């Protein structure tokens, strides 16, 4: 759908909130998976402590989501104050690229932490950089023996493709009108119409 500038900005914000809530749910799901995978089989945890722990994790994930939203929100405000000096279609492309990249980085850190904990029994720390100081090839061989690398690579590729598609799907229908595309875009449209009028 084609929107006026104000509708376009609200459309971007609305889709951003929906996407961020979905990513927040994925982060919470990863915490549940982590707990299910690494908690002692016969350990009994008081329900209150579990609830408090997961609530704390939710607050941390929510803080991360808010940080990820800061740059897009600031860009929308500045571009609106500057009367859309950045063509609005470029904003849509930026949002798609920005959230795809940041989600991939966060997902990679979560995945690395998962593997790090499964091997060393603790969360990722500065020790990760010791991977390159030790016998790196020997560590790689141990990893190849202990993990189904083919399956992991397949899942990673599937996740990347699904993430790119999902982010693109959220912003696919947010489009400005031709008049609201920005001064650079409008100049290009005007130039094209002039050439068409001259029969070029």
N, C-alpha and C positions, 0 to 999 in steps of 0.2 A: 504494500500500500504506500501511496505518496502522501507525505505529511507536510504541514507548514513547519517553520523552524521550531516553534514552541512545542508542537505536537511531536516533532522529530526528536527533540531533546528528551521529552518525557518518555517517548518510546524507547530510546536508548537506555534511560535510567530504569524503566520498568523491566526491560529484558535483562539488564545487568543484575538487578535485584533477584530476579527469578533464577538466573544462572548461578549467582553466588550462593543462594539458598541450596541449590542442588549440589554445588561443590562442598558446601558445609555438611550436607548429609553424607557425601562420600567420605569426607574426613572423619566424621563420627563413625561411619561404618568401618573404616580402617582401624579405629581404636577398638571397636568390638571384636574385629578379627584378630587383632594383636592380643587382646585379653584371652580370647578363646584358644589361640594357638600356644601361648606361652604361660598361662596360669597353671599352677600345679594341679594335677588331676584330682587329688583328694582333698585339696585345700578348701576350707569353708570361709567365706568372707561375709561379714555382716552386711546386710542390705543397705544400711545407712552409709557405711563407708564406701560401698560401691557406687551409690548414687552421688555422693559428694565427689568421688574421684572422676566419674564421667561428667559431672557438671563442671568441674574445673577444666577438664579437657575440652568441653564444649565452649567455655569462655575463651580458652586459648585459641581454638580454631576460629571462633567468631572475631577475635582480635586480628588474626591473620587475614581473614576475609575483608575486614574493614580497611586494613592497610592496602590490600590489593585494589580496593575500590577508590582509594584516595586520588591516584593519578588520573583515572578517567573522569571522575567528578570534577577535579580541578580543571581539566582540559575543557570540559563542557562549559563551565562557568566563564573561563577566560575567552573561549571562542564566542560565546553569546555576547559578552561585553564588547568584544572586538567586532561585532556584527558579522560573524561567520567569515573571518578572514581565511580560515582553513575551510576548504570546500566540504560541505557536510558528508558527501559520499566517502571522503577520505577518513572521516571520523569512524564510520562504520567499519571500514577496512582496518583501521587502527585498533578498534575494540576487538575485532576478531583475532588479529595477530597478537595483541597484548595478552588477552585472556588465555589463548592457546599456549603461548610461551610460558606465562607465569604458572599455569596449571601443570604444564609438563615439568617445570623445575620443581615445584612443590611435590608432585607425584614421584619424581625421581628421588628426592630426599626421603620421602616416606618409604619407598621401596628399598633404598640403600639402608635405611635404619632398620627395616624389617630383617634384611639379610645379615646386617652387622650383629643384631641382637641374637639371631638364631645361631650364630657361630661363636661370638664372644660372650654372650649372656649379659650384655649391657647396651644401652642406647649409644647411638653414634656420638663420638667425641673427636677431639683433635687427634686421637690415635689413628683415625682413618688415614691420615697422611703418612703414617708409618708403613702403609702398604707398599709405598714406592721405595722406602728405605731398606726393607727386608728383602728376602729372596722372592721377588715379585712373581717369577715364573713358577716357583714351587707353590706359592699360594694360589695361583691361577689353576694349577693342576689339581690341587686339593678341592677347589671350588667345582671344577669339572667333574670330579668323582662324586662329590656329595650332593650335587644339584642337577636336576634335569634341565640343562642349559637350553636345549631345543625348545622345550615347552615354555620356558621363561621368555625366550626371545619371541616366540609366537604370541604369547600373551601381551608382551610389551608392544609389539607391532599392532596387534588388534586394539589395544588401549589407545595408542596414538591416533590411529585412523578414526576410532569411535569418538575420541575427544575433539579432533579437528572437525568432524562432521557435526557433532553436537553443538559446539560453539558457533559454527557457521549457521546452523539451523536456527539458533536463537535470534541472530541478528539479520537473517535473510530478508524478512518482510519489513524491516525498518528502513524506509527510503524517503528522502526529502522530495518536495516538488522541484521542478526545474528552476523556478524563480528563487527558491530558497537554498539552492545548492552552494551559494557563496559567490563573491565577486569574480574569482578566477574562473569558476565554472560558467557563470553567467556571461563572461567575456567570450569564452570559447563558443557558447551557444549562439551569441549574437553574431560573432564572426562567421559561424557556419551558415546562419540564416542569411547574412549579407551575400555570401558567395552563391547561395542557392537563388537569391533574388536576381543576381546578375547572370544567372544561367551557367555558371561555371561548373 
